[in-house]
Amino acid sequence: MITVTTDAARQIRVAATQSGADELGLRIAARRDEHGALHYAMGFDEARGDDIVVPSEGVALVVSPAHRALLEGMTLDYVEYETGDFRFIFINPNDAPAPTPTPVATACGGGGGGCGCGKG
């Protein structure tokens, strides 16, 4: 379902330790905006009810069934975005290519690699 790279798993474990969340899983969610682009959220949380828990690289990922279809086949990575600027990125086959950028476009877009919400 979802995979985590070795670099992402390492950073998730560091963040869990720093925030006292070692016993919690990393909840990942996604939603489509009105233009069809996917936006992601993640944070440490307990699994509840019918949540899906996906182990990957020693990290427990928690996904609500409502988000499963949007996250199917996704890879979470942690990369150096620019020199000294590390971020989580979402590589997702369900993320449609972004439309042609307009002059007010942001640096984050679709195209199969959504914007990361975690800076390290």
N, C-alpha and C positions, 0 to 999 in steps of 0.2 A: 504493500500500500504506500507507505512513506519510507524513505530512507534518509539517513543522516550520514554525512561524510565524517571521517575521522576528525578533521579539524573542527567541524561544527559540534560534534559530541564532546570534544575536549573543552571547548568554550562553554557549552551548556553546563558541564560539570563544574567548571570554575565559577560560573554565575550562580549555580545552585548553592555551592559552598559559601560564597560571599553573602548570599541573601538568606542563609539558614534554611534552604529549601531542599536539602539533600534527600529527604524522604518523599518528595513530590515528583510527579511527572511533569513534562513540558506540554501544556495544552497548546494546540495549534488550531487556528480557525481561519476561514477565508470567506469573503463575500464578493459578489460582483457589483460594480457601480453601474450607473445608468448608461455608461459607454461600453460596458462589457469587460472592463479591466478587472482583474482580481486584486484585492487588497487583503493583507494578512495581519494577523495578530497572534501573539504568543506570550505565554507567561506560565509560571509554575502553579500547579493546581492538583487537587485530588481527582481521581476518576470517580464519576457518579453514575448511578443507574445503568443506562445502556451505552455508556461511553465505550469507545474502542481503545484499547491500550496496545500500542505497537512498539515492541522492543527493537531498537536499532543501534548498533555500536555501543551497547551498554547503557543506553538512555531510554527511558520509557516515555513514549509520545502518547498524549491523550487527545482523542478526536471525538467530537460529538457526531452522532449519525447524521445530523443535519448538514455537516460540513464534509462528510466523507467523499461524496462524488466530486467536489471541487479539488480535493487534495489527493485523489487517487493517482499514483504514479509520480508524485512530487519528490524532489530531493532537496533537503535543507543543507546548505553549505555555509561556510564561514570563510570569507576571502578578504584580501587586502584590496579594497575598492580604489583607493588612491594611496600614495605613499603615506604610511602611518595611520590610515583610516580603514579599520577593519569593520566588516558588517556581515550580518547573516543575509543570505540571498535565497530565494525560493525559485527552483528550477522546476517548472510545472508544465507538463504537456497540455493541461486544460486551460492554460492562459493564452487566449487568442492574441495574435499579433496586434500591437498597438496601432491605432490609426495614424496617419501622417501627422507629425507634431505641428502644433500651432505655435506662434511666437511666445505664448505664455506656458508652453509645456514645461513640466518639471523634469528633473534629472532621472526620476524613476518612472519606468513605464512597463508595458506588457512585453510582448515578444518572447514569452517563454521564460523570462527571468524576472520575477516581481521584485519590488523594492523591499529591502530588508528593514525590519523594525528594530533591530538590535545593533547598536554601535558598541564596539568593545574598546 
